[in-house]
Amino acid sequence: MEMQISGWDDGYNAIRIQIIKDVMNIMHSVFKNDALYENNLIICNSYSVNCEFADDKPCTHPDRSRICISSTGAFWSQFVHQLSHELCHCSTSRIQLPQPIKWFDEFICCCSSFLVEKYISISTNGKYDYMFGNNTAKTFREYLEIKQSGHIYQVNDCKEFFKINRIQYETDQNLIKNHDVFVYEFFHRIGQNWSGLSFVGKMWKVNLDGCYSIEEYLSRLSTISTSEENKILNVIKEIFGL
């Protein structure tokens, strides 16, 4: 794999490269997905390129060859948040997902951001101190608290919430704020037992021919998942009431 970064001219590129490598290693250790290392990748500052897909917002191009990141400067928590989300898109389906299940891809990628930030926030060995020094873990914990408390879609019953909003999800995969409801509930349920999340690494292997519903998608995913991975899939099904 060859990796390039472009569009930042602030002297922080060495740190960015180290963050990219570390985030990919965290995701690989949890998702067990070699797909991240199989393709060349360009990571760009979205403000410096004419991105036809997302203007000034983070995005992953359909062929998974380029990621655009809007985070600038030394705001490393935000950089990690955007990067881990978009890298997750790179590790899932290599073709355009059918519209009715694109929202689930977004949910998984939101989970990826939470997981990587959480992983760094509980690190005590100093491996990531090049970002914020001795305050790195603390800074990421505070960032997670802000992200969690800042969203406005706190609900008592995720199943009912999804039942009401499902049609909207299946027509607009960009409802990122709404995904927070399920992301936080998901990690509340599984705690720090992340081993089963290796099923994410198999998402790109699911045959999407004739697959137009999340139920069918999860069913196909379950056939190639281990028993431990299927435990995580069952948690997801419970949260969404599937």
N, C-alpha and C positions, 0 to 999 in steps of 0.2 A: 504494500500500500504506500502511495505517495500522498502527502498532505501539504497543502499550501494555505497560507493565510494572506489576505490582501485587504487594503483599504484603511488600515490604521497607521497613522504616522505620529505616534506619541511616545515611542520609546519603550512600550510595554509588550512588544511582540514575543519576547523570550518567555515572559510569564504566561502569555496566552497559549503558546505552544505547550508549555508544561501543564497548564490546566487542561487543555484538550487531551493530552496523553493520559493524565490522571483520571479524568472523567470517563474516557473510553475504557480504561482498566477497571474502574469501579463497575461500570455497566456490564463489562464482560464477565467480571467475577460473579455478578448476580444473575444476569440473563443468560450466561453461557452461550453467547451468540457470536460466532466468528464473522458474521456478515459485515460487521463494522470494519473489519480489517481487510476485507476482500476487494474493496473498490477504492480507487483514487478519489480524493475529496478536496474541494476548495471551500474554505470558510472565509466569508467576506463580511466587511462592514456594510450593512445595507444602505447607509447614507452615501457610500462612495461608488455604488454601482447602480446602473439603471435596471432595477429588478422589476420585471414585468408581472411578478406574481403577488408581491406584498408591499410594494413601495418602501415605507420606513419601518415595517414590522418584520419580526423574525419569520423565516420561512425555509422550507426545504424544496428544492426543485424536483419535479416529478421523476426525473431519472436518477435522483439521489446522488448526483455528482457535485452539487453545490448547496451550501447552507449560507443563508444570510442572517447575520446577527445585528441587532440594533443597539446593543449595549456598547457604550464608549467609556473611555477613561479607565480608572482603576476600581470600578464598581463590580468587584469580582463575584459577589453573590448573585447579582443579576446576570452576569455573563454565564455563570454555571447554570443558572435556572434556564436560560434560553438555549444554551448549548446542549444540555442533557435532553431537553424536549426534542430539539431538532435532530440530534443524533439518533434518538429513538425512532423517528420517522425513517431514518436511513436504514434502520435494522428491521423494519417491517416490510410489508409487501412491496415488491419491485414494480408492480403495475398499479394503475389507478384503482383505488378501492371503489366499489359501488357506493353511490351516494348514501343509501340507507344505513351503511355501517361505517362511514367515515368518522362519525362522532365517537365510535368506540376506539378507533385508532387515536383520536385526540385524547380520550380518557387515559389510555395506556401511556401516552407520551407525557401527559400531566403527572401521572404517577411516577414516571421516570425522573422528572425534575424533583419531585418531593423526595424520592428515594435517595438520589445523589446528594442533595442538600442535607438530608438527615444523616447520611453516611459520614459526611464531612463534619457535621455538627457534633457527632459523638466520638470523633477521632481524638485520641489522647497521646498519640506517639509523635506528634509534631511533623508528620509527613507533609501536611498542607500549609505549614506556617509561612511559606513563601508568599502567601496571599495577604494575610492580615497579621502576620507575626504570631505572638502568643495568644492573640485574641481571635484567631481564625475560627475555632469551634464555637466560641461564644457569639461571634458575629453571625455565623450561619444559623445558630439557634434563634437569635433575635429576628433574623430575616424570615425564618419559617413562621415565627409567631406573628409577625406583621402580615405575611401572606395569608395565614389562616384566619386571623381576626379581621382582616381587611375586607374579605369577600362578604357580600350582603345576602347570600342565598342560604343562610342557616335554616335548616328544616328539621322537623322531628321524625319524619318518616321518608326515607329515601325512595322506597318502593312507590309510595303514593306520589311523590314528587316526580319520579320518572314516568309513572303512568299518565300523569297530567301533561307532561312536557314532551313525551316521546315523539310525537309527530313533528314538533319543532326541531328536536335534535336530528331527526332523520332527513330534514330538509336544509339544515344549516350546521355544519360541523365546526363552525368557528365560535360556538358558544362556550368559550374557555372558562369564563367566570362560573357558569353553571356546572362545569365539570368539577369544580372544587368541592362541591357537596359530596360527590361520590369518592373523590380522591381521599379526602380526610376520613370519611367513614371507612373506606377500604383499609387504610393504614391503621386506623383505630382498631379494626377487627383483627388484623394480622400482626400488629405490634412490630417488633424487629425480626420476626421470623420470615426472612426474605428468600429463603432457599427455593420455595416454590415458584418464585417469579421468573425462573428460567423458562417458563412457558412463553414469555415475551420473545425470547430468542427463536421460537418456532413459528411465530406469527407469519413470517415471510414465506414459510413452507406450506401454508394452507392453500389448497386448491380453491380458487375463487370462481371457477366456472359455475354459473348458475347459482351463485351464493348471493342472496339479496336480503338476508335478514340476520340480525345479531344472533338469534337462536341457532340458525344453521351454521353460522360462522363458529360459534362456541362449540357446537356439536362436532364439527370437523377438527377443531383444535384439540378437543378432548381425545380424539382417536390417536393423536401422535404425541400425547403428553404422558408423563409418568404419573404414578399414583399421587406423589407429593404435589406435582403441578396441578393435578385435577382437584386437589383440596383447595387450592387458591382459586381455581375456576369456579368451584362451588360457592365460595365466598362472594365472588362477583355476581353470580346468578342470584344469590340471596339479596344482595344490595339492590339490584335492579328489579327484583321480583320476577325473574325469568323462569 
